[in-house]
């Protein structure tokens, strides 16, 4: 009887969530209801992921680490026009993001900080923690619309800056800005970092919210180490949970919790939520020099600022959504992007920013010591 009751309860939850998703796609759910559902989802995620014993929590993480070493660098087999965030034109992101078009966590020094202030503050923090100095060669891995590489190129005239993006529209935007600003020290390469090969090496390598789209960090860091000089440093910024890691899957593995991970999945399909210490298990070719955590409230405020700008510019956003996704799907995808920004505010603001947050790590290249001769033949 108990088992049957549980099955009926789960079936009811499943039907309810399907109904909620239908209403959401039709823009019939008020923000208060969406936020309540998100908080329920977050609480369920924590109950599902936290283990009762520390050793079980560690074993779960180690199993996850081992599984990542058995797969390709990325599981993405091709573009997903509907899911891929950059299917939207740059004009959409100009209406949402700050002046630097930084589609990642910003740093709000105080409550008076604007989004532009917070973008600049985080860019400054990157430069400080990555130990950027004028005259260095810089590689920005996954440069987006160039918020960081443009910032460095303008601030340090003698730096030679290279950015890698897999988006032609992002390169076109950055190249146009370089022409307008008369920048001669910035080059953008369109390539998939997972398959891209080159002989160049750099003094500083930086990756901001790119590792979330990767699976096999061992192979990626081995590739990146080949672009590092003996005294180079690699700085990585990624979102994370403080204790556990998981995938944003497009399958029903793990029951209703994973199935209704659509709150992030439909925008970040195939991505990974790292744990704060996950990359420390991938030090075959690099060694950690320093490690910082940025409280999640900064990312929550970032998402909130994006949401406010989306609502303020909704009349200009409507034709962009229609031309990108088609008139039949424009409402659904407008709601999805709004919900995604709400999700960011709720997820990273949960428990006062002490559950999900941002990790900064600084690595140096691991040098292989030559074997000492034993003197025997």
N, C-alpha and C positions, 0 to 999 in steps of 0.2 A: 504494500500500500504506500509506504514511504517513497519507494523508488518511482512508483507511478505518479505520485503527487509532484515529485521533483521534475519528472519529464513534462508534465502538464505546465508547471511553472516556467520551465525553460522555453517551451513552445510559446507561451504567452509573452515572455520577454522578447523572443525572436519576432513574433508578429507585431508587437508594439514598436520595436525598433524599425521594422520595415515601414510601418505606417508613419513614424516620425521622419524617416528619411524621405518618404514621398512628399510629406507636407513641407519639409525643408526645401526640397528641389523646386517646389511651386511657390516658395517664398511666403508660406502661410504660418511660419513659426515666429513669434516675437523673440527679440534678443534675450529677454529674461528667461524664456523657456530653453533657448539654445544654450545659454550659459549654464542653466541648471543641468541639462543633459550632459554637457561637457564635464562639469564637476563630478557627476555620477560616474561618467566614463573614467575620469582620472582616478577616483577612489577605487574603482574596480581594477584598473591597471595596477595600482599599488598593492591591492590585496592579492592579485594574481602573481605579481613579480617578486614581492618580498617573501623570503623563506623564513621559517620559524627558528632556524639555527644558523649561526654564522658560517659553519662549515658547509652547510647546504647552499648558502648564498654564494660562497666562494666556488663550490663545485659547479654550480650553474654557470657562473661567469667563465670558469676554465673550459667548460664544455663549449660555450659560445666562442671563445678564443680559438679552440681547436677546430671548430667547424669552419671558421673564416679562413683558415689556412688551407682548406681543401677545395676552395672554389676559385674561379678567375678573379681578377682585380675588380671587375664589375660584372653583374649579371644582366645588365642592360644589353639587349641584343639589337636594338635599333630605336629610332625616335618614336615617342608616343605623343602624337600631335595634340591629343586632348588633354593628356596628363602633364606633359612637359611644360613647366612654368613659362619658358621662353617662347612658347607658341604665340603668346601675346606680344604685340609690338612694343617698342621702347616708349611710345606715346602713353601707354597705360601706366608704366612704371614712373614716368615723369609726373603723373598726377598723384601717385601714391607715396613715393619715396622722397627723401630730402634732396637738397641741392647736389649732393655727391652721388646720387643713385646707389646708395649702399643697401643692398638687399640682404642684410644680416644684422645681428645684434649691435645696437649702438650703446653708448655709455652716457648716462644722465648723471652729471656731477651733482645736481641738486634739482629741486622741483621747478625751478625757473628755467631750466635748460629747454631750448627748442629742439626739434628733431635735427636741424642743421648743426646746432651746438653739440648734440650728442654724437652725430656722425663724426664730426671733427675730433671730438675727445677720444673716441675709440680709435680713429686713425692715428692720432698722436700716441696712444697707448701701444698700438702695434709697433710703431717705429721705435719707441723706447724699449720695449721688451725684446724686439728682434735686433736691437743694437744697430740700427741703420745710421750710417755716416756718409757724408758727401764723398763722392769718388768711387763708391762701391758699385758692383754689378748686382742687379736685383732681378729675381725671377718671381713673378706673381702667378701661382698655379691656380687656375680657376678664377680669373680676374673679374668676371662679371662685366659691369659697365665701367670698370676702370677706377672705381672710387679710390683704391689704395695706390695703384701704380701711377695714376694721374697726380695724386697728392704728393707722392715721393718725387716724381719727375719735376714737378713745379717747385718743390721746396729745395731740392738738391740738384742744381744744374749740372753737376759733374757726375751724377749717377747715371749709369746705363741701365735702363729699366726695360724688362721684357715681360709681357703678360700673355698667358695662354687661356684661350676661351674656345668652347666648341660651338659658339654662336656667331654666324656671319654678321648678324644685325648688331651684335655688341661691338664687334671689331669696327664696323662702319661708323657707329656712334663715337667710339674712342678716336678713330682716325680723324673724324671731322673736328672733334674738339682739339686735337693736336694741331690741326691746321689753323684753327681760330686762335689758339694760344701760342702758336709758333713754337711748339715744342719739338726739339730735334732729338731728344734722348729717350724716346719711348717707342717700342716696337710691339705690335700685337700679332700673335700667331694663332690662327684658327686650327685647332687640333683636339683630338681626344687624348687627354693626358694618359689614359690607360694603355694606349697603343703607340703613342708618340715616341719617337727616338731622336736624339740629337747628341752631338759631341761636345757642345758647349758646357761650361761650368760657371758657377756664380758664387759671389761672396755671401749673399743672403738669399734664402728661398722662403717664401711665405705662402701659406694656404689658408684661406678664410672660408669656412663652411663649404668645403669641397669634400672632405673626408666622410661626410654623412652620405655621400653618393657612392662610396667605395665599399667593397666587401673584404678583399684580401689585402690587409694593410702590410703584411710581410712583403709581398711582391711589390706593392706600390712604393714602400719606403726603400726597398732595394733599388728600384728604378731611380727614385729621387736622389739617393745617395751618390749615384753615378754622375749627377749634375752638380755635386758639391766638391769644392776644393778641400784640401786637408784641414783648413782653418775656417771653413764655412759654417754657418748656423742656419737651421731650419726652424721657422716659427709656424705653429699650427693653432688655429682657432676653430673649435667645433662645439656644437651644442651637445648636451649630455644629461644623463641622470647621474646622481651622486653615487649609486651603488650597482645598478644593473643596466644591461644593454638588450636591445631587441630590434627586430626588423619591422618596417612598415610593409607588410605583405599584401599581395593581391589575391590571397587564397584564404580558405576557411580553416587554416591550421591553428588549432587551439580554441575552437569553439566560437561562441558569439562575440567574445571580447575582441579577437583579432578580426573577425568578419566586419565588425562595425568600427574598425580603426579608420573608416573613411574620413574622419575629421581631419587627418593629415594625409592619409594614404592617397586620396585622389589628386592631391597636389604634389606629394613627395613619393610617388609610387616607386618601389624598389630601393628606398633609402634605409638608412640605419640610424637608430638612436644609440650613440655610444655611451658607455659609462665613463665617469670622470677619469678612471685609471686604465681604460682599455688599451690605449696605445703604449702603455708601459710594458705590455706583454709582447711587443713587436720591436725589440731593440737588437735585432740581428745585425743591422747595418748602420744604425744610428744609436746614440746614447743620450738619455735625457739630461739636460743641464739645469732646467728650472721648470716649475709647474705652478700655475696659478688657477684660481677659480673666480669667476665673476658671478655674483648673485643673480638669480633668475629674474629679479624685479626689473633689471635693465632691459632684458628681452621682452618682458611683459609690457613695459612702457613703450618700447619700440613698436610692438604689435598694435598697441592702442593708438599710437600716433598714425600708423598706416591706416587703421580703420577709420579714424576721424577724417583723414584726407580722402579716402575712398567715398565716404558718405557725402562729404562736401562737394566732390566732383562727380557725383553719380550721373548727372545729365550728360557729361562729356564721356563718361565711361560706357554708357549704354551702346552707342554706335560702334565702339571698339569691340565690345563683347559680341555684338551681332555679326560684325565682319569677320571675327576670328572663329567663333564657334557655330555660327549660323543662327538665324532668328529663333529656331525651335529650341536651341540649347542655351541661348544667351542668358535667360533668367536663371537657369540652374547653375551656370558657371559663375555668374555674378554673386549668387548666394554662396557658392562654394568658397570663393575668394574672401568674401566677408566673414564666413564661418571660420576659415583658416586663420584670419587675423584675430578673431575672437578667441580661437583655440590657443593661439600663441599667448595672448594676455592671461588666459586662465591657467594654462599649463605651467608657464614659467613664473606666474605669480602665486602658484599654489604653495601652501605652507611657508608663506613669507619669502618665497624665492629660494628655499633650502632643499627642494627636491630636484627639479630640473634647472639647469644653469648652463653656463658657458665655461669651457676649459681652454686655457692657453698653455701650450707646451713649447719649450725651446730645446732643440736637439743639436748635437754636434755629430759630425761624421765619425763613425767608429773605424779606427785604424787597426788593421790586422798586424799584429806583432810578428816579425820574422821568427821562424823557429830557430832555437839555439842548437847548435851542433853539439852532440854528445861526445865528439872526439873519437867515436868508435866506428869502425868500418865493418 
